[in-house]
Amino acid sequence: MSNIRNLKKDINYVLGDIIEAVYVWEYANTDKDTKKSEAIIDEAISTFDTLITKVNDKSVENKKAHFKAINTELETTGRALIEKINQL
């Protein structure tokens, strides 16, 4: 991983794209209930907050492993949210 700034950008882009996909789904399906899609947006926002807090944690001893774990968590959470969007 090149640096912290790129990790923060990745978090922002991935979760931002997921939120945008939910908005596109809501726009295309105006006749359907949006409670599930709003829950996905809320989950994406809370995931963003959690991951940024972890990135900004200065008390980590092994930074490389810490940031790699954050990146892995972003990938798994992103895939789970995309699956939820696909099930709408």
C-alpha positions in Angstrom: 0.0 0.0 0.0 1.5 3.3 -1.1 0.2 5.6 1.7 -2.6 6.5 4.0 -4.0 9.1 1.7 -4.6 6.5 -1.0 -6.3 4.2 1.5 -8.6 7.0 2.5 -9.4 7.7 -1.1 -10.2 4.1 -1.7 -12.6 4.0 1.2 -14.3 7.2 0.0 -14.6 6.0 -3.6 -15.8 2.5 -2.9 -18.4 3.4 -0.3 -19.4 6.5 -2.4 -20.0 4.4 -5.4 -22.1 2.0 -3.4 -24.3 4.8 -2.1 -24.6 6.2 -5.7 -25.7 2.7 -6.9 -28.4 2.7 -4.3 -29.6 6.1 -5.4 -29.7 4.9 -9.0 -31.7 1.9 -7.9 -34.2 4.1 -6.0 -34.5 6.4 -9.0 -35.2 3.5 -11.4 -37.6 1.8 -9.0 -39.8 4.6 -7.7 -42.7 2.2 -7.1 -40.8 0.1 -4.6 -40.3 0.6 -0.9 -37.0 2.3 0.0 -36.6 1.1 3.6 -34.1 -1.6 2.6 -32.1 0.7 0.3 -31.9 3.4 3.0 -30.6 0.8 5.4 -27.8 0.0 2.9 -26.9 3.7 2.7 -26.9 3.9 6.5 -24.7 0.8 6.7 -22.3 2.3 4.1 -22.0 5.5 6.0 -21.4 3.8 9.3 -18.7 1.6 7.6 -17.1 4.7 6.3 -17.0 6.2 9.8 -15.6 3.1 11.3 -12.9 2.6 8.7 -11.7 6.2 8.8 -11.5 6.0 12.5 -9.3 2.9 12.2 -7.1 4.6 9.6 -6.6 7.6 11.9 -5.7 5.5 14.9 -2.2 6.5 15.9 -1.7 3.9 18.7 -1.1 1.0 16.3 2.2 -0.9 16.6 2.4 -2.8 13.3 1.0 -0.2 10.8 1.5 -2.3 7.7 -0.6 -5.2 9.0 -3.2 -2.7 10.4 -3.7 -1.0 7.1 -3.8 -4.3 5.2 -6.5 -5.4 7.6 -8.5 -2.2 6.9 -8.1 -2.8 3.2 -9.4 -6.3 3.5 -12.3 -5.2 5.7 -13.2 -2.6 3.0 -13.2 -5.3 0.3 -15.4 -7.7 2.3 -17.8 -5.0 3.5 -18.0 -3.5 0.0 -18.8 -6.9 -1.5 -21.5 -7.6 1.1 -23.1 -4.2 0.4 -23.1 -4.8 -3.3 -24.8 -8.2 -2.8 -27.5 -6.4 -0.8 -28.0 -4.0 -3.6 -28.3 -6.9 -6.1 -30.9 -8.5 -3.9 -33.1 -5.4 -4.0 
